[in-house]
């Protein structure tokens, strides 16, 4: 019962943004790995897909192979959603036929939008199109895309949680730095707005933007 966007930026950074009318969507849905890829696992979430999918990508498998290997091994596949971007930005996705409607996925260049229990498929178009038309720091573009999905209707049940994860290819593994964003809003009446507020705090703490508001 979630809508998400998975992307690869031109500099090789990977990002995921997600929102849901469920508690702590960021705890189970998104997964990213520097230089390898990113994914979301949602609907009736198979929580093992995150770790297993990243292992497949790190092992050199492409997005389509990763989706096939995970879905084919899952007896509950008809209730799952999985969207994957591989190292080169190639996209693949699965929406099981028994996912709660409106449900589906939408591929674009270097991105894939996916959702279930939506007010309608325009939510997916809004996220993808907003992201592709935007410029600036990747984290801000992702939140703008998520906000567009919410404005287009979002989760048909309402709002509760959201999450943002971004990792650059030169991430140095330090606790907090300008090349990695990992923010969660687990329970809030305006989770997308709160996620934007937390991003501003992260940017101020890490020096991720210059005084003019542009990414460093």
N, C-alpha and C positions, 0 to 999 in steps of 0.2 A: 504494500500500500504506500508506494513511494515513487518519486520522480527524480531522475538523476541525469547528469551530463558528464561524460568521460572525454578528455581531450588530450592531444599532444600539440604543444606550441611549436613554433618555428625554430626555437633555440634548443629543442629537445626536452623541454620540461613536460612533465605529465601532471594532470590535474583532474580532480573529481569534485563535483559539488552535488549535494543531495538534500532532499527535504521530504518530510512525511508527517502524517497524523498518527504517529506512533512514538513511543518513548525511545530516545537515544539512537536515532538512525545511524549516527556516525560510529556506533560501537560494532556494527556487523556488516554494513553495506559496502563502504569504499575500501579499496586497497591500491597502493601505488608503490612502484619500485624504480629508483633512479636508473635510467638507461635501459630499462627492461620493458616497462609498460604499466598499465593501470586497468582496473576493472571495477564493476559493481555487481553484487549478488543480492537480489531482492525478490519481491512478491513473497511467496512462502519460502523465506530465505534459507538456502543451504549454507550454513556458516562455514563449512569446510572449504567452499569454493574460493574464498579469499586467499588463504595460505597456499592451497594447492594450485590455484591459478597463477599466482606470482611465481611459484616454483617452476611451473611449466614455461612461463615467459623468460625467466632467468636461465632456463635450460636451453633457450634458443627456439622454442616453438613459436609459431605465429599466432595471431589472434584466432583465426578460424580453427586451427588445430586445437588450441586451448579450449575453445568453446565445445568442440566436438568431443574431446576427451572427457571433459567434466560432465557434460550433459548425458553422454551415452552411458556413463557409469552410474547414473542416478535414477532409481526407480520412481522418484517423485518429480521427474522432469516436467511433467505437464503443468505443474504449479510454480515453476521457477521462472525467474528472469535473470539473464546474465548478459552483460555487455563488456567487451574486452577491446583494448587497443594494444597492438604489439609495438615492438621497439621502433619500427619505421613509421608508426602512425596508422597502420592498417586496422580497420575496424571489423568486428564480427559481433553478432548478438543472437540471443534466443529469447523468445517469449512463448511460454508454454500455452497450449490451447485452453487450459483451465484457469489461467490467471484471471483475477477479478477485473472486469471491464470498467471503463475503457482501458485497454492495455495494448502496448505495442512498443516498437523501437524505430528509430529513424537515424540512418547513417548519413554522415557528411564528410567532407575532407578533413581528416585528422580529428574527427569527433563522432560520438554516438550518443543520442538522447534515448532514454528508455523510461517507461513508467507504467503503473497499473493502478487501478481504482481511481483513475483520473476523471475529471469532469468531461474530458474529450481529448482527442488526439491533437488539437491545436496547441496544447501544452507543450508537446514535443517540438513542433515547428517553431514555437516562440523561443524556446531555449536554444535550439540549433541556430536559428537565423540571427538572434541577438548576438550570440557568441561570434559567429562568422563575420558579422558586420562591425564588430567592436575593435578597439585598439587600446593599448596601454598595458599595465601590469596584468599578468595572467589571472591572479587571484581576484582582482576587481572585475575583470571580464566575466569570470565564472559566476560571481555573485550577481552581476547584472543579468546574466542569462537565467539564473535561478529565479530572480525577481520577476523576470518576464514570464517564466512558466507559472509562477504564482498568480500573476495578474491575468493570465489566460485561463485560470481556473484551478490549477494545481490539483492537489489531492481532494477528491470529492467529499471526504469526511471532515476536512478542516486542516488546522495547522498545529504542530507541536514541537518538532525537532528539525535540525538542519546540521550539515557538516560540510567542511571544506578541507581538501588535502591537495597540496601542490608540492612537487619535488623537482629540483633542477638537476641536470646531469652532473654538475660540479658540487652537489651537496657534500659537505665535509663531515657530516655525522654529528656535529655539535648540537647541544640541546635545543637552542633556538638561534636561527640565523636567517638571513634574508633570502636564502635559496630554498627554504622549506617552510611550508605553512601547514599546520595540523590543528584545526579549530573545530569544536563541537558545541552545539547548543542542544542540550538533552531534553529540556521541557520549558517552553516559553510561549506566551501568547502571540509573539511576533518573532518566530525563530530566524527568518531571513534578515529582518532588521537587526536583530541581536548579533547575527553572524557578521554583518557589515560593521557593527560597532567593535566587535572583537578583532576584526581584521585591522581596523584603524589603530587599535592598541598594539597589535603585533608589529605593524609597520613602524610605529613610533619607537618601539622597544628595540627593533633590529636595524633601524635605519634603512628599511627596504625602499623608501621613496625619498626623493630630494625635496627641498622646501616648496618647489612648484607643483608637487604632487605627481611627478613622473617617476617611474621605476628606475632604480639605479642599475 
